Amino acid sequence: MPIVPLLYLAVGGAYLVVLPALLYLYLQRRWYTARSVERLLMYFFVFLLFPGLLLLSPLLNFRPQPRQMS
Protein backbone atom coordinates (compact mmCIF):
# COMPACT_ATOMS: atom_id res chain seq x y z
CA MET A 1 0.00 0.00 0.00
CA PRO A 2 1.48 3.37 -0.96
CA ILE A 3 2.24 5.68 1.91
CA VAL A 4 1.68 8.98 0.07
CA PRO A 5 -2.16 8.74 -0.05
CA LEU A 6 -2.23 7.81 3.63
CA LEU A 7 0.00 10.76 4.43
CA TYR A 8 -2.29 13.12 2.49
CA LEU A 9 -5.30 11.68 4.32
CA ALA A 10 -3.66 12.10 7.72
CA VAL A 11 -2.49 15.67 7.08
CA GLY A 12 -5.83 16.65 5.52
CA GLY A 13 -7.78 15.11 8.38
CA ALA A 14 -5.62 16.88 10.93
CA TYR A 15 -5.99 20.23 9.12
CA LEU A 16 -9.74 19.97 8.52
CA VAL A 17 -10.99 18.15 11.61
CA VAL A 18 -8.57 17.56 14.48
CA LEU A 19 -6.78 20.92 14.78
CA PRO A 20 -9.97 23.04 14.36
CA ALA A 21 -11.73 20.93 17.01
CA LEU A 22 -8.83 21.45 19.43
CA LEU A 23 -8.77 25.16 18.61
CA TYR A 24 -12.50 25.41 19.28
CA LEU A 25 -12.08 23.79 22.70
CA TYR A 26 -9.20 26.13 23.51
CA LEU A 27 -11.16 29.21 22.39
CA GLN A 28 -14.16 28.14 24.42
CA ARG A 29 -12.08 27.90 27.60
CA ARG A 30 -9.84 30.98 27.20
CA TRP A 31 -11.95 33.53 25.25
CA TYR A 32 -12.78 35.85 28.16
CA THR A 33 -9.48 35.53 30.05
CA ALA A 34 -6.90 35.77 27.24
CA ARG A 35 -4.23 38.48 27.23
CA SER A 36 -3.33 40.53 24.16
CA VAL A 37 -0.57 38.31 22.76
CA GLU A 38 -2.63 35.20 23.38
CA ARG A 39 -5.59 36.80 21.63
CA LEU A 40 -3.37 37.65 18.66
CA LEU A 41 -2.35 33.98 18.46
CA MET A 42 -6.02 32.97 18.68
CA TYR A 43 -6.87 35.19 15.71
CA PHE A 44 -3.90 33.81 13.76
CA PHE A 45 -4.98 30.21 14.32
CA VAL A 46 -8.59 31.01 13.41
CA PHE A 47 -7.31 32.52 10.16
CA LEU A 48 -4.99 29.55 9.55
CA LEU A 49 -7.62 26.88 10.28
CA PHE A 50 -10.63 28.71 8.81
CA PRO A 51 -11.60 25.96 6.29
CA GLY A 52 -11.76 23.38 9.06
CA LEU A 53 -13.74 25.70 11.32
CA LEU A 54 -16.22 26.23 8.47
CA LEU A 55 -16.49 22.48 8.07
CA LEU A 56 -17.22 22.01 11.79
CA SER A 57 -19.44 25.10 12.15
CA PRO A 58 -22.81 23.29 11.88
CA LEU A 59 -21.79 21.18 14.89
CA LEU A 60 -20.38 23.95 17.10
CA ASN A 61 -22.27 25.89 19.76
CA PHE A 62 -21.08 29.46 20.32
CA ARG A 63 -23.93 30.51 22.59
CA PRO A 64 -22.89 31.72 26.04
CA GLN A 65 -23.35 29.35 28.93
CA PRO A 66 -26.23 30.16 31.30
CA ARG A 67 -25.32 31.92 34.53
CA GLN A 68 -25.04 29.87 37.68
CA MET A 69 -27.09 31.33 40.51
CA SER A 70 -25.60 30.56 43.90
C-alpha atoms as one frame of an Amber mdcrd trajectory, in Angstrom:
protein
   0.000   0.000   0.000   1.481   3.365  -0.961   2.243   5.682   1.909   1.675
   8.983   0.073  -2.160   8.743  -0.049  -2.233   7.814   3.632  -0.005  10.760
   4.430  -2.292  13.120   2.494  -5.304  11.681   4.319  -3.659  12.098   7.721
  -2.495  15.670   7.077  -5.833  16.654   5.523  -7.782  15.114   8.383  -5.622
  16.879  10.935  -5.987  20.227   9.123  -9.735  19.970   8.515 -10.993  18.151
  11.613  -8.569  17.558  14.479  -6.782  20.923  14.784  -9.972  23.038  14.357
 -11.729  20.934  17.009  -8.834  21.448  19.426  -8.770  25.161  18.605 -12.501
  25.414  19.278 -12.084  23.789  22.696  -9.203  26.131  23.515 -11.158  29.209
  22.390 -14.160  28.142  24.420 -12.079  27.896  27.597  -9.842  30.985  27.197
 -11.948  33.525  25.249 -12.777  35.849  28.159  -9.477  35.526  30.047  -6.905
  35.775  27.245  -4.228  38.478  27.234  -3.335  40.529  24.160  -0.566  38.311
  22.760  -2.634  35.200  23.380  -5.595  36.804  21.627  -3.367  37.647  18.660
  -2.353  33.977  18.457  -6.016  32.971  18.675  -6.867  35.185  15.714  -3.902
  33.813  13.760  -4.983  30.206  14.318  -8.593  31.006  13.411  -7.310  32.518
  10.159  -4.993  29.547   9.554  -7.622  26.876  10.283 -10.629  28.707   8.813
 -11.600  25.965   6.294 -11.757  23.376   9.062 -13.741  25.701  11.317 -16.219
  26.232   8.468 -16.495  22.477   8.069 -17.224  22.013  11.790 -19.439  25.096
  12.148 -22.806  23.287  11.884 -21.793  21.183  14.892 -20.382  23.947  17.104
 -22.266  25.886  19.760 -21.083  29.464  20.317 -23.932  30.508  22.593 -22.886
  31.720  26.042 -23.347  29.347  28.933 -26.226  30.163  31.304 -25.320  31.924
  34.531 -25.041  29.867  37.676 -27.093  31.328  40.512 -25.604  30.563  43.899
